[in-house]
């Protein structure tokens, strides 16, 4: 048995999730403690500017990375203090970093790339722990999308005999994992289905202030604009077969603005964005089923911040009447902590010399050991 800390800061930029995870030699994983370190507004704004910038100064990148890394260190140390775990008990930290841009198809004819701000050397120095980081670029080098990486962890947690299941992460963007029964030879599929909280939060912030639409209440007060929904769903991304991944560089408020007439009520746009997420998830599920010849899944397990959005969950339920929405907490993992747990698990895989990607998900040429190791 070994203890690992997983760190995750997603595209919603609301803070750093730190999860203390116990992992057996068999790979069996248990969540022991959690801590959420809120993102200071000034740092959040710096990171958002970088996510949306066509170009950035090296000093600006370095400054944001340094502040982000120090916030990570604070999250780790607070987690251990709260849980009463001694530092020498922790084998390593698994750090995802903060994605600034993800371009698995390259840009303007250039090579594929994915950029996460992270400084694992500094994190090791500040905490005194071994750090495993830079998980994505090894898969990218092998011809993969470098995302999503969580489906391998979903397999370890949720795959069961006799059941087809779906795991849906509703973070800034939505990604889906289709898990065949453990006795099946069918491939596991996983891919991004499109925007989720990133657009919902941004539109809410522009018109109502605050970081998110609590419970989806504002979205629920509006009416879906069917014309707008049709125009949004016309984006080629929603019809591209997997492997596929996306981010803020593709879906942002300027992208939304290209499809608005200017006559829409703000709450109707919010309702339409929620329906866009639900519809694109349903389209993704149908695409995955057709690719592997799967029946209707027994259950869909929502996780991530969007799992608290009642309006969004209601829309998903209406799109998937034959599939039960089962809380991830029924499986021992609260919805907010799966991604941080995944990077703790990936750090364990790296130290064990085990692959961390699923080629059927990312499109990589084969299984690869992910991440670099930074000693304290």
C-alpha positions in Angstrom: 0.0 0.0 0.0 1.3 3.5 -0.9 0.0 7.0 -0.6 -0.1 9.5 -3.5 -1.3 13.0 -3.9 -3.1 13.9 -7.1 -3.4 17.6 -8.3 -5.8 18.8 -10.9 -6.7 22.3 -12.1 -9.2 22.1 -14.9 -10.4 24.4 -17.7 -12.9 26.0 -15.3 -9.9 27.6 -13.4 -11.8 27.6 -10.1 -9.0 26.2 -8.1 -6.6 23.3 -7.4 -8.1 20.0 -6.3 -5.7 17.9 -4.1 -6.6 14.3 -3.4 -4.8 11.9 -1.0 -5.2 8.4 -2.5 -4.2 5.0 -1.1 -3.2 2.5 -3.8 -2.6 -1.2 -3.3 0.0 -3.2 -5.2 -2.9 -4.6 -7.2 -3.9 -1.0 -8.3 -7.0 -1.0 -6.0 -7.5 2.7 -5.2 -9.2 4.4 -2.2 -9.8 8.1 -1.6 -8.6 9.1 1.8 -8.8 12.9 2.0 -9.3 16.0 -0.2 -8.6 19.7 -0.2 -9.7 22.4 -2.6 -7.4 25.4 -2.9 -9.4 28.3 -4.3 -7.8 30.1 -7.3 -7.1 33.8 -6.4 -9.0 36.0 -8.8 -5.9 37.8 -10.0 -4.2 34.5 -10.9 -7.4 33.2 -12.5 -7.5 36.3 -14.7 -3.8 35.9 -15.7 -4.4 32.3 -16.7 -7.5 33.2 -18.6 -5.7 35.8 -20.6 -3.0 33.3 -21.4 -5.6 30.8 -22.6 -7.0 33.4 -24.9 -3.8 35.0 -26.1 -2.5 34.8 -29.6 1.0 35.5 -28.2 2.5 35.9 -24.7 5.8 37.1 -23.3 8.1 34.6 -21.7 8.1 36.6 -18.5 4.3 36.5 -18.3 4.3 32.7 -18.8 7.0 32.3 -16.2 5.2 34.5 -13.7 1.9 32.8 -14.0 3.6 29.4 -13.8 5.5 30.3 -10.6 2.3 31.6 -8.9 0.4 28.5 -10.0 3.1 26.2 -8.7 3.2 27.9 -5.3 -0.6 27.5 -5.1 -0.2 23.8 -5.8 2.4 23.5 -3.0 0.0 25.3 -0.6 -2.7 22.8 -1.6 -0.5 19.8 -1.0 0.7 21.0 2.4 -2.8 22.0 3.6 -4.1 18.6 2.5 -1.5 16.7 4.6 -2.0 19.0 7.6 -5.8 18.5 7.5 -5.5 14.7 7.1 -2.7 14.3 9.7 -0.5 12.3 7.3 3.2 12.6 7.7 5.2 13.8 4.7 7.4 10.6 4.7 4.3 8.5 4.1 3.6 10.0 0.7 5.3 8.3 -2.3 4.8 11.1 -4.9 2.6 13.9 -6.2 1.0 13.5 -9.6 0.6 17.0 -11.1 -1.4 17.7 -14.2 -0.6 21.4 -14.4 -2.8 24.0 -15.9 -3.7 23.6 -19.6 -3.1 26.8 -21.5 -3.7 25.5 -25.0 -4.3 22.0 -26.4 -3.8 21.5 -30.2 -3.5 17.8 -31.0 -4.0 18.6 -34.7 -1.4 21.4 -34.6 -2.0 25.0 -35.6 -1.6 26.6 -39.0 0.2 23.6 -40.4 2.6 23.3 -37.5 3.2 20.2 -35.3 0.7 18.9 -32.7 1.2 20.3 -29.2 -0.3 20.6 -25.8 0.8 23.2 -23.3 0.4 22.9 -19.5 1.9 25.5 -17.2 3.7 23.5 -14.5 7.0 23.5 -12.7 7.5 20.1 -11.2 11.1 21.0 -10.2 9.9 23.9 -8.1 7.0 21.8 -6.7 9.5 19.1 -5.6 11.6 21.8 -4.0 8.7 23.5 -2.2 7.1 20.3 -0.9 10.1 17.9 -0.5 8.2 15.2 -2.4 8.9 13.3 -5.6 6.7 14.8 -8.4 5.4 13.0 -11.5 4.3 15.5 -14.2 4.1 16.1 -17.9 1.7 13.2 -18.5 0.3 14.3 -21.9 3.2 14.8 -24.2 4.4 11.2 -24.3 1.0 10.1 -25.7 1.1 13.0 -28.2 4.6 12.0 -29.3 3.2 8.5 -30.0 0.6 10.1 -32.4 -2.2 10.3 -29.8 -4.5 13.2 -28.8 -2.9 13.3 -25.3 -6.5 13.5 -24.0 -8.6 12.4 -22.3 -6.3 10.4 -19.9 -8.9 9.8 -17.2 -10.6 6.8 -19.1 -7.8 4.5 -18.0 -8.6 5.4 -14.4 -12.3 5.0 -15.0 -11.7 1.5 -16.2 -9.8 0.7 -13.0 -12.6 2.1 -10.8 -15.9 1.3 -12.6 -15.5 -1.6 -15.1 -17.6 -4.6 -14.0 -18.8 -7.9 -15.4 -22.1 -8.0 -17.3 -22.5 -4.3 -17.6 -22.0 -1.6 -20.2 -21.4 1.7 -18.4 -20.7 5.3 -19.2 -18.6 7.8 -17.2 -19.1 11.4 -18.1 -16.8 14.1 -16.8 -18.5 17.5 -16.8 -15.7 19.9 -16.3 -15.0 22.9 -18.4 -15.4 20.5 -21.3 -17.3 17.2 -21.3 -15.5 13.9 -21.9 -17.1 10.5 -22.1 -15.8 7.0 -21.3 -17.7 3.9 -22.6 -16.8 0.8 -20.6 -17.6 -2.6 -21.9 -18.2 -5.5 -19.5 -15.0 -6.8 -18.1 -15.4 -10.1 -20.0 -15.9 -8.3 -23.3 -13.3 -8.0 -26.0 -14.7 -4.7 -27.1 -12.4 -1.7 -26.9 -12.9 1.1 -24.3 -13.7 4.3 -26.0 -13.3 7.8 -24.5 -13.3 11.3 -26.1 -14.3 14.9 -25.6 -17.9 15.5 -26.6 -17.8 19.3 -26.5 -18.1 22.3 -24.1 -19.7 22.0 -20.7 -19.0 24.4 -17.8 -16.5 26.6 -19.7 -19.2 28.3 -21.9 -21.9 28.1 -19.2 -19.7 29.8 -16.7 -18.4 32.4 -19.1 -21.9 33.4 -20.3 -23.1 33.6 -16.7 -20.2 35.7 -15.6 -20.8 38.1 -18.5 -24.4 38.7 -17.7 -24.9 37.8 -14.0 -21.5 38.0 -12.4 -20.0 35.2 -10.3 -18.2 32.2 -11.5 -21.0 29.8 -12.2 -24.8 29.2 -12.5 -25.6 27.5 -9.2 -27.7 24.4 -9.8 -28.2 25.6 -13.4 -31.1 27.8 -12.0 -30.6 30.6 -14.5 -30.3 28.2 -17.4 -33.5 26.5 -16.3 -35.3 29.8 -16.3 -34.7 30.3 -20.1 -36.1 28.6 -23.2 -33.9 26.7 -25.7 -33.4 28.6 -28.9 -33.7 25.8 -31.5 -32.2 27.9 -34.3 -29.2 28.8 -32.2 -28.8 25.2 -31.1 -28.8 24.0 -34.7 -26.2 26.6 -35.7 -23.9 25.6 -32.7 -24.2 21.9 -33.5 -23.2 22.6 -37.1 -19.6 23.0 -35.8 -17.6 20.1 -37.5 -16.2 19.0 -34.1 -19.5 17.5 -33.0 -19.5 15.2 -36.1 -15.8 14.2 -36.1 -15.3 10.5 -35.1 -13.0 9.8 -32.2 -10.2 10.0 -31.1 -10.9 13.7 -30.5 -10.3 16.3 -27.8 -10.8 20.0 -27.5 -10.6 23.0 -25.2 -10.9 26.8 -24.9 -8.9 27.4 -28.1 -12.0 26.0 -30.0 -15.0 26.8 -27.9 -15.1 30.3 -26.3 -17.4 33.3 -26.1 -16.2 34.7 -29.4 -17.1 31.3 -31.0 -20.5 31.6 -29.5 -20.9 35.2 -30.6 -20.4 34.2 -34.2 -23.7 32.3 -34.0 -25.8 34.9 -32.2 -28.1 37.3 -33.9 -28.0 39.8 -31.1 -31.8 39.4 -30.5 -31.6 36.5 -28.0 -32.4 36.9 -24.3 -29.4 36.1 -22.2 -31.2 33.4 -20.2 -32.3 31.7 -23.4 -28.7 31.5 -24.5 -27.8 30.0 -21.2 -30.5 27.4 -21.6 -29.3 26.7 -25.2 -25.7 26.2 -24.0 -26.9 23.7 -21.4 -28.9 21.9 -24.1 -25.8 22.0 -26.4 -23.9 20.1 -23.7 -26.6 17.5 -23.2 -27.2 17.1 -26.9 -23.5 16.8 -27.8 -23.1 14.2 -25.0 -26.0 12.2 -26.4 -24.6 12.4 -29.9 -21.2 11.2 -28.6 -22.8 8.3 -26.8 -24.6 7.2 -30.0 -21.4 7.5 -32.0 -19.5 5.4 -29.4 -22.2 2.7 -29.4 -22.2 2.5 -33.2 -18.4 2.2 -33.3 -18.3 -0.8 -30.9 -21.8 -2.3 -31.5 -22.7 -1.6 -27.9 -26.2 -1.9 -26.4 -27.8 0.8 -24.3 -25.5 1.3 -21.3 -26.8 0.3 -17.9 -25.7 3.4 -16.1 -24.1 6.8 -16.7 -21.9 8.1 -13.9 -21.6 11.9 -14.0 -18.6 13.6 -12.3 -16.9 16.9 -12.3 -18.4 20.3 -11.4 -21.3 19.9 -13.8 -22.5 16.9 -11.8 -24.0 19.5 -9.4 -25.9 21.2 -12.2 -29.5 20.0 -11.7 -30.7 21.6 -14.9 -28.0 19.9 -17.0 -28.5 16.5 -15.3 -32.3 16.8 -16.1 -31.5 17.5 -19.7 -29.2 14.5 -19.9 -31.8 12.3 -18.3 -34.3 13.4 -21.0 -31.9 12.5 -23.7 -31.0 9.1 -22.2 -34.3 7.7 -20.9 -33.1 4.1 -20.8 -29.9 4.8 -19.0 -29.8 5.5 -15.2 -27.8 8.4 -13.9 -25.8 7.0 -11.0 -23.8 9.3 -8.6 -20.1 8.5 -8.5 -20.4 8.6 -4.7 -22.3 5.3 -4.9 -18.9 3.9 -6.1 -17.0 5.5 -3.3 -15.7 8.6 -5.2 -17.4 12.0 -4.8 -18.0 13.6 -8.2 -15.5 16.5 -7.6 -12.5 14.3 -7.0 -12.2 11.8 -9.8 -9.8 13.8 -11.9 -7.4 14.6 -9.0 -7.6 10.9 -8.1 -6.7 10.0 -11.7 -3.4 11.9 -11.6 -2.5 10.3 -8.3 -3.2 6.9 -9.9 -1.2 7.9 -13.0 1.8 8.9 -10.8 1.6 5.4 -9.3 1.5 3.8 -12.7 4.6 5.9 -13.7 6.6 4.8 -10.7 5.6 1.2 -11.3 6.7 1.5 -15.0 3.1 0.7 -16.2 1.4 2.4 -19.2 -1.0 5.2 -18.4 -2.8 5.7 -21.7 -5.4 3.8 -23.6 -4.6 3.8 -27.3 -8.2 3.0 -28.2 -9.0 6.4 -26.5 -6.3 8.7 -27.6 -5.3 7.1 -30.9 -1.6 6.7 -29.9 0.4 4.1 -31.7 0.5 2.0 -28.5 0.5 1.9 -24.7 3.1 4.2 -23.2 4.4 5.0 -19.7 3.4 8.6 -19.1 5.1 11.4 -17.2 8.5 12.5 -16.0 9.8 11.9 -12.5 11.3 14.8 -10.5 13.1 13.8 -7.3 13.0 16.0 -4.2 
